[in-house]
Amino acid sequence: MKASVKIMLSYDYSHFEVALSSDDDLDARDVNLLRKRAQRLADEAVRQYMRAKEAAANRAQGKYAKEQFLRDIKRIETTPEQERTVRDLATLKQYRDENWEAQFEDDYDYDDDAEGVTS
């Protein structure tokens, strides 16, 4: 039998649809495997969508957090060394030694990072 399967999901006001078909002769087991493959692809679309929304929220929050971090650095730098707390020293070290800006970035863009989606 020739077969076609369609999976439609709605998540958070977004709709995802996957349709697969085969011109091969398939039995019921093969059709079910085709359906499972379509479901996995649709589930992966939802997972990536959720990850992209999280990244967008992180970017928005990251802008504020970065500004706060820089305000803290200015405050720490104007504080006499003997009055700086352990946390102040750690923050200042992070600012000087690390790629500190990376903690405020989240550039996810639907990378091809399928987890467990197989053919």
Contacts in CASP RR format, 6 or more apart in sequence:
PFRMAT RR
TARGET T0000
AUTHOR 0000-0000-0000
METHOD contacts of the structure
MODEL  1
MKASVKIMLSYDYSHFEVALSSDDDLDARDVNLLRKRAQRLADEAVRQYM
RAKEAAANRAQGKYAKEQFLRDIKRIETTPEQERTVRDLATLKQYRDENW
EAQFEDDYDYDDDAEGVTS
1 25 0 8 1.000
1 26 0 8 1.000
1 27 0 8 1.000
1 31 0 8 1.000
2 21 0 8 1.000
2 22 0 8 1.000
2 23 0 8 1.000
2 24 0 8 1.000
2 25 0 8 1.000
2 26 0 8 1.000
3 21 0 8 1.000
3 22 0 8 1.000
3 26 0 8 1.000
3 30 0 8 1.000
3 31 0 8 1.000
3 34 0 8 1.000
4 19 0 8 1.000
4 20 0 8 1.000
4 21 0 8 1.000
4 22 0 8 1.000
5 19 0 8 1.000
5 20 0 8 1.000
5 21 0 8 1.000
5 31 0 8 1.000
5 34 0 8 1.000
5 35 0 8 1.000
5 38 0 8 1.000
6 17 0 8 1.000
6 18 0 8 1.000
6 19 0 8 1.000
6 38 0 8 1.000
7 17 0 8 1.000
7 18 0 8 1.000
7 19 0 8 1.000
7 35 0 8 1.000
7 38 0 8 1.000
7 39 0 8 1.000
7 41 0 8 1.000
7 42 0 8 1.000
8 15 0 8 1.000
8 16 0 8 1.000
8 17 0 8 1.000
8 42 0 8 1.000
9 15 0 8 1.000
9 16 0 8 1.000
9 17 0 8 1.000
9 42 0 8 1.000
9 43 0 8 1.000
9 45 0 8 1.000
9 46 0 8 1.000
10 16 0 8 1.000
11 46 0 8 1.000
11 49 0 8 1.000
11 50 0 8 1.000
12 49 0 8 1.000
12 50 0 8 1.000
12 53 0 8 1.000
14 49 0 8 1.000
16 42 0 8 1.000
16 45 0 8 1.000
16 46 0 8 1.000
16 49 0 8 1.000
17 42 0 8 1.000
18 38 0 8 1.000
18 39 0 8 1.000
18 41 0 8 1.000
18 42 0 8 1.000
18 45 0 8 1.000
19 38 0 8 1.000
20 34 0 8 1.000
20 37 0 8 1.000
20 38 0 8 1.000
20 41 0 8 1.000
22 30 0 8 1.000
22 34 0 8 1.000
24 30 0 8 1.000
26 34 0 8 1.000
37 118 0 8 1.000
37 119 0 8 1.000
40 116 0 8 1.000
40 117 0 8 1.000
40 118 0 8 1.000
41 117 0 8 1.000
44 114 0 8 1.000
44 115 0 8 1.000
44 116 0 8 1.000
44 117 0 8 1.000
47 115 0 8 1.000
48 110 0 8 1.000
48 111 0 8 1.000
48 113 0 8 1.000
51 108 0 8 1.000
52 108 0 8 1.000
52 109 0 8 1.000
52 110 0 8 1.000
54 106 0 8 1.000
54 108 0 8 1.000
55 106 0 8 1.000
55 107 0 8 1.000
55 108 0 8 1.000
58 106 0 8 1.000
59 105 0 8 1.000
59 106 0 8 1.000
59 107 0 8 1.000
62 104 0 8 1.000
62 105 0 8 1.000
62 106 0 8 1.000
63 104 0 8 1.000
65 103 0 8 1.000
65 104 0 8 1.000
66 101 0 8 1.000
66 104 0 8 1.000
69 91 0 8 1.000
69 95 0 8 1.000
69 100 0 8 1.000
69 104 0 8 1.000
72 91 0 8 1.000
73 91 0 8 1.000
73 92 0 8 1.000
73 95 0 8 1.000
76 84 0 8 1.000
76 88 0 8 1.000
76 91 0 8 1.000
76 92 0 8 1.000
77 92 0 8 1.000
79 88 0 8 1.000
84 92 0 8 1.000
94 100 0 8 1.000
END
